[in-house]
């Protein structure tokens, strides 16, 4: 990425945003009638689809059932056309397996699984177009899909990434900023209680800068929450209007 200016002297990024500014977020709920819950989200040029089934009886081996809570089953995949190079394995590779595990940990922390003992909740997410912040877009889409399915949660789970480039913390990184290789964190937050559901860091960062980067990621998560909350309210209003209530 040599020669590319990631942050101009005036404080603008490659795509014209300020350091703490989110990419444009657009989202819809209830995109599939067959699933219990579904949602589609666009964060900049990153596009993700999430589908939720459940809670339902355990599928396959009953021995996996947890007697005191529901089992959260997640699967993350990328469409073969989501990046510049065609992917041979949309899921099952190391990166997808890691993302699947991260999603599972995130939603086990947020869903009130104790209300559904010996049950299973399936969350499937797919990246349709990748332009940075894939994990974060998936979490935000899955949150909307879980709400659409009527599954009770402690709070919304909102995720955003943050990086540290040229001594400046940047929120909601795009692909170019991610590919520059600086320190990055991905944060999944329960915004009302400020509890962290998942925090991932991909390279070393001096502890003097950690607080700034965490602050940028946390603020971005709360900005995402404001958008998702509005999407949910608009969807509920639309549904109740259709039902004529």
C-alpha positions as CSV (number, residue, x, y, z in Angstrom):
1,X,0.0,0.0,0.0
2,X,3.1,2.2,-0.4
3,X,2.4,5.7,-1.5
4,X,-1.3,5.7,-0.6
5,X,-2.3,8.4,1.8
6,X,-4.7,6.9,4.3
7,X,-5.2,10.1,6.3
8,X,-4.9,13.5,4.7
9,X,-3.4,16.6,6.4
10,X,-7.0,17.9,6.8
11,X,-8.0,14.7,8.6
12,X,-9.9,13.0,5.8
13,X,-9.6,9.3,5.0
14,X,-9.4,7.5,1.7
15,X,-13.2,7.5,1.3
16,X,-13.7,11.0,2.5
17,X,-14.8,10.2,6.1
18,X,-13.5,11.8,9.3
19,X,-11.5,9.6,11.7
20,X,-14.5,8.7,13.9
21,X,-17.1,8.6,11.2
22,X,-19.0,5.4,10.3
23,X,-19.6,4.3,6.7
24,X,-23.2,4.6,5.6
25,X,-25.3,1.9,7.2
26,X,-28.5,0.6,5.5
27,X,-30.4,-2.4,6.8
28,X,-33.7,-4.3,6.4
29,X,-35.4,-7.0,8.6
30,X,-37.6,-9.8,7.6
31,X,-36.1,-10.4,4.1
32,X,-37.0,-14.1,4.1
33,X,-40.5,-15.4,4.9
34,X,-39.3,-19.0,5.4
35,X,-36.8,-18.3,8.2
36,X,-37.8,-17.4,11.8
37,X,-35.7,-14.3,11.5
38,X,-33.7,-12.6,8.8
39,X,-31.9,-9.4,8.0
40,X,-29.7,-7.8,5.4
41,X,-27.2,-5.0,6.1
42,X,-24.9,-2.8,4.1
43,X,-22.0,-1.0,5.9
44,X,-20.3,1.0,3.1
45,X,-19.6,-1.6,0.4
46,X,-19.6,-4.5,2.8
47,X,-22.9,-6.4,2.5
48,X,-24.1,-9.2,4.8
49,X,-27.1,-11.5,5.1
50,X,-28.2,-13.2,8.3
51,X,-30.8,-15.9,8.9
52,X,-32.0,-17.3,12.2
53,X,-33.9,-20.5,12.9
54,X,-35.2,-21.5,16.3
55,X,-35.4,-22.0,19.2
56,X,-36.2,-25.6,18.0
57,X,-35.5,-29.2,19.2
58,X,-32.0,-30.4,18.9
59,X,-31.1,-31.8,15.5
60,X,-28.9,-34.8,15.2
61,X,-27.3,-36.2,18.3
62,X,-29.4,-35.4,21.4
63,X,-26.3,-35.9,23.6
64,X,-25.2,-32.3,22.5
65,X,-28.3,-30.8,24.2
66,X,-27.6,-28.6,27.2
67,X,-29.9,-29.3,30.1
68,X,-29.9,-25.7,31.4
69,X,-29.7,-23.5,28.3
70,X,-30.0,-23.5,24.5
71,X,-27.2,-24.4,22.2
72,X,-26.2,-21.6,19.9
73,X,-25.1,-22.9,16.5
74,X,-23.4,-20.4,14.1
75,X,-22.1,-20.7,10.6
76,X,-20.2,-17.9,8.8
77,X,-19.5,-18.1,5.1
78,X,-18.5,-15.8,2.2
79,X,-20.2,-15.9,-1.2
80,X,-17.8,-17.0,-3.9
81,X,-18.2,-13.7,-5.6
82,X,-17.7,-11.6,-2.5
83,X,-14.1,-10.6,-3.2
84,X,-12.0,-9.9,-6.2
85,X,-10.6,-13.4,-6.3
86,X,-13.2,-16.2,-6.6
87,X,-13.3,-18.3,-3.4
88,X,-13.1,-22.0,-3.9
89,X,-14.4,-22.8,-0.4
90,X,-17.1,-20.4,0.8
91,X,-16.9,-21.9,4.3
92,X,-14.8,-24.5,6.0
93,X,-11.5,-22.7,5.6
94,X,-9.5,-21.5,8.7
95,X,-10.7,-17.9,8.5
96,X,-14.4,-18.9,8.2
97,X,-14.0,-21.4,11.1
98,X,-12.5,-18.7,13.3
99,X,-15.3,-16.2,12.4
100,X,-17.9,-18.9,13.1
101,X,-16.4,-19.4,16.6
102,X,-16.3,-15.6,17.2
103,X,-20.0,-15.3,16.3
104,X,-20.9,-18.2,18.5
105,X,-19.1,-16.6,21.5
106,X,-20.6,-13.2,20.8
107,X,-24.2,-14.5,20.7
108,X,-23.9,-16.9,23.6
109,X,-23.0,-13.7,25.6
110,X,-26.1,-11.8,24.4
111,X,-29.0,-14.3,23.9
112,X,-30.9,-15.3,27.0
113,X,-30.2,-19.0,26.4
114,X,-31.4,-20.1,29.8
115,X,-35.0,-19.6,28.7
116,X,-34.7,-22.4,26.2
117,X,-33.1,-25.5,27.8
118,X,-32.4,-28.5,25.6
119,X,-33.1,-26.4,22.5
120,X,-31.0,-25.1,19.6
121,X,-30.8,-21.7,17.9
122,X,-29.2,-21.6,14.5
123,X,-27.6,-18.4,13.1
124,X,-26.3,-18.4,9.5
125,X,-24.5,-15.4,8.1
126,X,-23.0,-14.8,4.7
127,X,-20.9,-12.0,3.3
128,X,-22.2,-11.1,-0.1
129,X,-19.6,-8.3,-0.7
130,X,-16.4,-7.8,1.3
131,X,-14.9,-4.4,1.8
132,X,-13.6,-4.5,5.4
133,X,-15.3,-5.1,8.7
134,X,-16.8,-8.4,7.7
135,X,-17.1,-9.8,11.3
136,X,-18.8,-6.5,12.4
137,X,-21.3,-6.5,9.6
138,X,-22.2,-10.1,10.4
139,X,-22.7,-9.4,14.0
140,X,-25.0,-6.4,13.3
141,X,-27.0,-8.4,10.7
142,X,-27.3,-11.4,13.1
143,X,-28.5,-9.0,15.9
144,X,-31.3,-7.8,13.6
145,X,-32.2,-11.3,12.5
146,X,-32.3,-12.6,16.1
147,X,-34.6,-9.7,17.1
148,X,-36.7,-10.5,14.0
149,X,-37.0,-14.1,15.2
150,X,-38.4,-12.8,18.5
151,X,-35.5,-14.4,20.5
152,X,-34.9,-12.5,23.8
153,X,-31.5,-10.9,24.2
154,X,-29.8,-9.0,27.1
155,X,-29.3,-6.1,24.7
156,X,-28.5,-5.4,21.1
157,X,-25.0,-6.6,20.1
158,X,-23.3,-3.9,18.0
159,X,-19.9,-4.4,16.5
160,X,-17.4,-2.1,14.9
161,X,-13.7,-2.2,14.1
162,X,-11.1,0.5,14.8
163,X,-7.5,0.9,13.8
164,X,-4.5,3.1,14.6
165,X,-3.0,4.9,11.5
166,X,-0.6,7.8,11.6
167,X,-1.1,8.3,15.4
168,X,-4.9,8.6,14.9
169,X,-7.6,6.1,15.9
170,X,-9.9,5.4,13.0
171,X,-13.4,3.9,13.4
172,X,-15.1,1.4,11.1
173,X,-12.2,0.4,8.8
174,X,-12.7,-0.3,5.1
175,X,-10.7,-2.8,3.1
176,X,-7.9,-0.4,2.0
177,X,-7.4,0.6,5.7
178,X,-7.4,-3.0,6.9
179,X,-5.0,-4.1,4.1
180,X,-2.5,-1.3,5.2
181,X,-1.6,-3.7,8.1
182,X,-1.7,-1.4,11.1
183,X,-3.1,-2.5,14.5
184,X,-6.8,-3.2,14.4
185,X,-9.4,-4.2,17.0
186,X,-12.9,-5.7,16.4
187,X,-15.3,-4.9,19.3
188,X,-18.7,-6.4,19.9
189,X,-20.5,-4.4,22.6
190,X,-23.8,-4.5,24.5
191,X,-24.2,-0.7,24.4
192,X,-26.6,-0.1,27.3
193,X,-24.4,-1.8,29.9
194,X,-21.1,-1.2,28.1
195,X,-20.3,-4.9,28.4
196,X,-17.9,-6.4,25.9
197,X,-19.2,-9.5,24.2
198,X,-16.0,-10.0,22.1
199,X,-12.8,-8.2,21.6
200,X,-10.2,-9.2,19.0
201,X,-6.9,-7.6,18.3
202,X,-4.8,-8.7,15.3
203,X,-1.4,-7.1,16.0
204,X,0.6,-5.4,18.7
205,X,-0.4,-1.9,19.8
206,X,1.4,0.2,22.5
207,X,-0.7,0.4,25.7
208,X,-0.5,4.2,25.6
209,X,-2.7,4.1,22.4
210,X,-5.1,1.3,23.5
211,X,-7.5,3.5,25.3
212,X,-7.9,5.8,22.3
213,X,-8.5,2.9,19.9
214,X,-11.0,1.3,22.3
215,X,-12.8,4.6,22.8
216,X,-13.1,5.0,19.0
217,X,-14.4,1.4,18.6
218,X,-16.9,1.9,21.5
219,X,-18.2,5.1,20.2
220,X,-18.7,3.5,16.7
221,X,-20.6,0.6,18.3
222,X,-22.9,3.1,20.0
223,X,-23.4,4.9,16.6
224,X,-24.3,1.6,15.0
225,X,-26.7,0.9,17.9
226,X,-28.6,4.1,17.1
227,X,-29.0,3.0,13.5
228,X,-30.0,-0.6,14.3
229,X,-32.5,0.6,16.9
230,X,-34.2,2.9,14.3
231,X,-34.3,0.0,11.8
232,X,-36.1,-2.2,14.4
233,X,-38.6,0.6,15.2
234,X,-39.3,1.2,11.6
235,X,-39.8,-2.5,10.9
236,X,-42.2,-2.9,13.9
237,X,-44.1,0.2,12.7
238,X,-44.3,-1.2,9.2
239,X,-45.5,-4.7,10.4
240,X,-48.2,-3.2,12.8
241,X,-49.4,-1.0,10.0
242,X,-49.8,-4.0,7.7
243,X,-51.7,-5.9,10.4
244,X,-54.0,-2.9,10.7
245,X,-53.5,-2.5,14.4
